[in-house]
């Protein structure tokens, strides 16, 4: 349908959709999508709009006001906004966008992950996959060629995955240096007491900055990565060695067998003994 909103040019298009209960309870789902050409005077400001917004800046520039800060999004950028919070945007240069509002059972978790290390303006090194899926979503409703909700949720997931994958990537040649050094140290000293203080010393950073940098670079906190590595090593030993459970606990750096059993069950849903006896 043709968009009739003030400040939107008449060749713009807008499509609404109503998700099924299955989509609401299981998937990501689109609530509306559009391809807009804006008048130079266009501006929007609202306290809330119950959804999340992905907007591809196809041409021009926009000023985005979000989380009490202002940013400029330029041609080629992907804009992400949690519209449950106050937000605004306006034209800076002749503007054209393709966008969609979405929601879903996992949307809030993705929101936290996306905004943890980003202001919501993504300038991707390889934007082609992300833009392709944004356009697929829009065209599905424009042409009614593929509005199967299971397909649409796949498209949305691909967009979000690209933003997460590329949005957290450092551009310098030293990308992920801190986490790589720390991860290697953890793997080589798994039997030791691996404190944040010890790991921070390996990369000559303060404990606070090291923890933040490690999480930003690899997606895990140092503690989460240590536990993950120990559990993975324990799985390998349980399946490939004759070692007793107590010895495996020691090799993997757990303080005692009881702590090992508790942590293993918490992370895998079964005890080490049950895991060892389970056929892969």
N, C-alpha and C positions, 0 to 999 in steps of 0.2 A: 504494500500500500504506500501511497505517497505521504511523506511526512508533512504535517501542517503546522508544526511548532514554530513559534515566532523566532526569527533569526536563523532558520534553517531554509536553505534554498529549495525551490520546488522540485528539482530533479533528485532530491534525496528520497530514500526509501526506508521504511520502518515496518517490522513484523513482530507481532506478539504471539506467544504460545502459552498453552496451559498444560503443565506437566501432569502425568498420571500419578496416582498414589504410589505405584511401584517406583517411579523415578524419584519422587520426594523422599522415599524411605531407603533407597538403594544407590541411586546414581548421582552424578552431576547432571544438572538440567538447565536449559536456556529458558529465560523468562521473556526476553525480547532481544532483537538484533537489528542492526541498521547499517546503511552506508550513507553518511551525511556529508553534505557540502554546506559550509557555514557562511553566513553573512559576516562582514568585518566587525560588526557591533555585537555579535553573539556572546552571551555570557550566561552561565548557569551556577546557581548557588543553592544548596539545600542541606538541611540538617540530617536527613536520613532518606534512604531509598533501599528497601529491604532486599539487597542482593549484592553481588560483587561484580565489578566492571573490568573487562579487558578491552582496551582500545588501541588499535593500530593507527599510528599517525602516517597516513599515506602521502600527505603533502602538507607543507606549511609548518606552523609552530603554534603551540598552545601553552598558556600559563596554568599550571595545576596548583591549587591550594588544598593542602591536605595535612592533617596532624599539626596544625598551626605553623606550617612552613610552606614556602612557595618554590616551585620548580618549573623549568622550561622543558617541555617535551618537543622534540623536533622531528622532522621527516625521518621515517624509518624506525622510530622508537616504539616500544610497546608500553602502554600505560596500564598499571594495575591499581585499582582503588577499591577499598572496602567501603561500600556505600552505606553501611550501617552507621558510619560515623560522619560528621559534618565534612563536606567537601565542596569544591567549586572549580570550575575551569572556564577559560575564555580564550578567544582568538587573539593571537599575536601577529601571525601572518596568515594569508589566505589558507584556509584549513579544510582538509578532507580526511575523514576517518572511516574505518570499518570497525565495528564494535559489537560486543554482546554482553548482556547482563546474565549472570548465572547464579545458581546456588546449589546446595546439595549436602548430603550427610557428612562429607569430609571437607567441606569448604572452609570451615573455621580453622581446621588443622593446617590446611594448605596456606591459609592467610597468615598464620603465625610463622610458618617456614619462609614464605615469600618476603615478608617484611622484616625478618630478623636481621638481615644484612643488606637491606635495600630500601630506598625511599619510594619504590613503586614505579620508577621510570627505568625501563630496561633498554639499554643500547647493546644489542646482542652482536657478537662477532659473526655468527652465522644465523641470520634472522629468517632465512628461507623456510625451514620447517615450521616455525611458529606462525609466520604469516600465512603459510599454506593452509594450516588447520583453522585459523581465524576466518579465512575466506571460505573454506569448506562449510563452516558453521553457518555463515551468512547465506551462502548460496543454497544450502539445504532448505532454508525457509523461503528464500526468494523464489526458487524454482519448484519447491515441493518435491525435489527429486529423492531426498533421503532424510526423512525426519524420524527414523527409527530411534527411539530413545537410547537404546544400547549402543548405537553407532555414535550418536551425538555425545554421550558421556565419554566415549573413547577419544573423540576429537578434543573435547575440553581437557581431558587428562593429558593429552599430548602437548597442548599449549602450556599448561601449568608445569609439566615436566621439563619442557625446554627452558622456561623461565627459571626454574630451580637449578637446572644443570648448568646453564650458561651465566645466569645472573650472579652466582657466587664465585665465578672463575676470575682469578687475578689475571691481569693483562701482561704483567711483567714476566721476564724469563725466570724469575725467582718464585714463580707461582707455587704455592703450597710448600714452600721450603720448611717452614716451622713444623707442620704436621708430618712431613716425610721424615725429618730427623727424629722427631719424638716417637713416631710409629715404629721406626727401625729399632730405636732404643728399647721400647716396650717389648718388641718381639725377641730381642736378644737378651733381655733381663727379666723374663717372665717370672722366675722364681723369687725375685727380689720384692721388697716393699716399694712399690712405685707411687711415690707421692707427687703431688703437683709441684712441690718445691724441687724435688729431684729432676723432674722432667724439664721444668723451666730453666734450670741451670744448663741443661744440654744445649739450649738455643740462646742462652744469655738474655733472657727476658724476665720481667717481673712475673710473679705467679698470676696476677690478675690479667695482665696483657697476654700472657701465654695461653691461659684458659680460653679467653675470648677468641684469640687468633686460631687456635686449634679447632674450636667449634666452627668457626667461619669457614675454614679451609676444607674440613672433611665431613662436617655434618653431625659429628658426635662430640659430646664432652669428653675430656681425657678419661674420666672415670668410666663412662659408657664404653669407650674403646678398649680400655684395659679389661673390663669384664667380658666384653664380646670376644676379645682375643683369647682370654683364658678359657672360656667356654668352648670356643672352636678347637683349641688345642686339646682340651679334655675329650671332646667327641672323637678326635683322631686317635687318641691313646686308648680310649675305651673300645674302639673297634679294631685296632691294629696291634695292640700290645697285651702281654700277659700280666701287666702291672696290677697290683691290688688297688682298690679305690683310694686308700689312704696315700699310697705312693703317687698316684695321679694327682691328687689334691696338692701334694708338695711340689711336684714338677710344674704344675700350672700356677703356683704362687698363692694358693689359698692358705689361710692361717691354720686351718685344721679341717678334718674330714667333714665335720658337721656343717661348717660354713660352706664348704664345697657343695655338699648335697643340697643345701637350702638355695644357694645361688643357681645351681644347675637346674633345679626344678622350677624356680621362678622364671628362668629364661627359656626353658624348653618345654615345660609342662609335664615333665616326667623325671624320675630319679635317675641317677647315673646307672644304677643296676638295671632298671627297666630299659634304658636306652641301649645298654650293652647287649641285652638279650633280644632286642628288636631287630628283625630282618630288614635290611635296607631294600 
